[in-house]
């Protein structure tokens, strides 16, 4: 384990972890210790907003793992995000108990309103946090495993795979909109009260959820780095660049794609589970195909195949969305998002971080070469001519 961590943590990765941890601690301490109204005090609503951005960053990491390193463009990852959110939402609904509008200790309010005679079988167990946490991983992971097993064994790739992932999330959108499906229909799940016995709306709970989201982002980043810097990561890149050649060399390409796709879905489910208690609602709109496409844009803007760029793109784009959708430009946000994607594709095809790396690495190599030549001259050694010049 120590060898894996040492190999996966280069200077950029270590910097990313320190920045996330530092911002998480500073924002939390600012909210708790500083008095309200202070210039440096971060209000609770901003803590919840930043927590939402961190959850989106985890989702972006999960997409970058499969798209940036394995070449699997999924336009349905919002489905795994929403399923994880619904699993957590079901637990939070069971914690309401008799404090609901209708006072039923077993049935959530929407079930009482729709005249459900008893609690559906698939709601049993969600009154226990450990069971809900297990379902957060198991439900998205199982769906991704079954979907990937069928798709990858059939050798569905490219745009065809993207289309069927989009069809999958749209089918789930239609199913969860139905009132008789048992998940609140169009209104979804909301009016949460407690999580692990703590008031969801309390300032301390908000800060704790934000810190947990930051820790989960760091953990997800470490997992992704451990994968992409290992031999498995090199094989994933080979599959991305030349899948038929990798299969010809004797590797079972379908098994590797299925593993990384399932891992990515589990990460997306965790992001959704952390998202719900901080936002306070989960409804079928989270399954909308547009959400999955927007998440792909985050990765493209930040830098595909960089991990840090995916997280950065999620934060930057969603901050811009928050800023521009609260003023007179709100009706034009989708046009602005599309224009941003086009501009990045034309001007920064490698994304923000990818373009920076493409500029930084040659400059760094040239600087090292100049330093070596200067040291050689000081020692009285004639530097060898560069064969590339």
Buried (B, 14 or more C-beta within 10 A) or exposed (E): EEEBEEEBBEEBBEEBBEEBBEEBEEBBEBBBEEEEEEEEBBEBEBBBBBBBBBBBBBBBBBBBBBBBBBBBBBBBBBBBBBBBBBBBBBBBBBBBBEEBEEEBEBBBBBBBBBEBEEBEEEBEBBBEBEBBBEBBBBBBBBBBBEBBBEBBEEEBBEEEBBEBBBEBBBEBBEEBBEEEEBBBBEBBBBBBBBBEEBEBBEBEBBBBBBBBBBBBBBEBBBBBBBBBBBEBBEBBBBBBEEBEEBBEEEBEBBEBBBBBBBBBBBBBBBBBBBBBBBBBBBBBBBBBBBBBBBBBBBBBBBBBBBBBBBBBBBBBBBEBBEEBBEEEEEEEBEEBBEEBBEEBEEEBEBBBBBBBBEEEEEEEEEEEEEEEBEEEEEEEEEEEEEEEE
